[in-house]
Amino acid sequence: MSTKSKKSRRVKEEDSEVESKLKVVYSDKDVVVMTAPNEEELKQILLDLLTEKPMNLKELHSKLSGIASEDKIRRALASLTESRHVTMLEDGRYAKLGTD
């Protein structure tokens, strides 16, 4: 299997992992409508993503595009940083505290 297809499969798995945490409002063969995460759900999603690896705001926003705005992500990260669940590294990436 090529590196590109492995990467695209991993991205799809990560997307479905995030989407699995959201409530489905409507679904048919063509479309699935889900509710956007509330602030606490978004914080948990961010913590789950940052458990995998440190990421910058741009990376987090690309993973959550269509789910949460950059402002909401930024506010959730600020709250997580203030509560000492997350820290900002020198290179601008966020990392969950207690992980390598």
N, C-alpha and C positions, 0 to 999 in steps of 0.2 A: 504494500500500500504506500502511496506517495506521501511525502511530508505534508503537502498541501491538503490532501483529503483527510489526513489525520487531524490537522489543525482545524479544518472546517467542521469535522465531526465533534471535536472538543468544544468549539464555540457553540454549536447547536446544543450540546449537552449542558453547557453552562447557562445558556438562554433558557432552556426548559427547566433547569433547576430554579432559576429566579422566578419564572412564570408559574411554577408549581406552588409557590407561596402566595399567589394572588387568587382572589375569589373570582370564579367564572360567573358572569351574569347571564350570558347568552352564548350559545354555540350551535352552529350547523356545519354542513360540509365545506362551506366557503369562508366562514368567519368565526372568530372567537372573540368575545368582548369580555374584558376583565376590569375589575375595579383597580384604581391606582392605590398603591400602598399608603397607609396613614404614616405619620411620623415615626411611630414605634416600629412598625413593620419595615419601613425603609432603613431604620438604624440596624435592625437585625439582618436585613439583606446585605447591607454594607459590611457588617461584621463578618458575615459568612464569606463574602467575596475577599475581604482582607485577610481571612484565615489562610486562604490559598497562597497569596503572595501580596507584597506591598504594591500599591498602585497609585498613580497620580489622579488628579481630578478628571482630566481628559479621558483616561482609561475607564474610570468608574462611570463617567457619563456615557461613554460609548456602549458599555455593557447594559446600561439602564435606559438607553434612548427609547423614547416612547412610553416609558414607565414613570420616570421622575425627571423634573427639570434640573438644570445645573444649579439653580438657586436652592432648591429643596435639598439636593445632595450636599451642597456646601453648608447649609444650615445643620443638617444631620451630622456631618463630619465635625463641625464646630462643637456641637453638643457632645458628641462622643469623645472629642479631644478634651473638652472641659471636664467630663466625668472620668477621664483617664482610662478609657477603654481603647483609645486609638492615639497614636502619636504621629507627628509629621517628621519625617526624616530630613536630613540635610539637603537631599536632592529633590525635595518637594513631593515625594511619595508619602502616602499614608500607610501605616502599618498597625495591625492589631497588637496591642501589648500582650505579652505572654506567649508570642509565637516567634519562631526563629526568622 
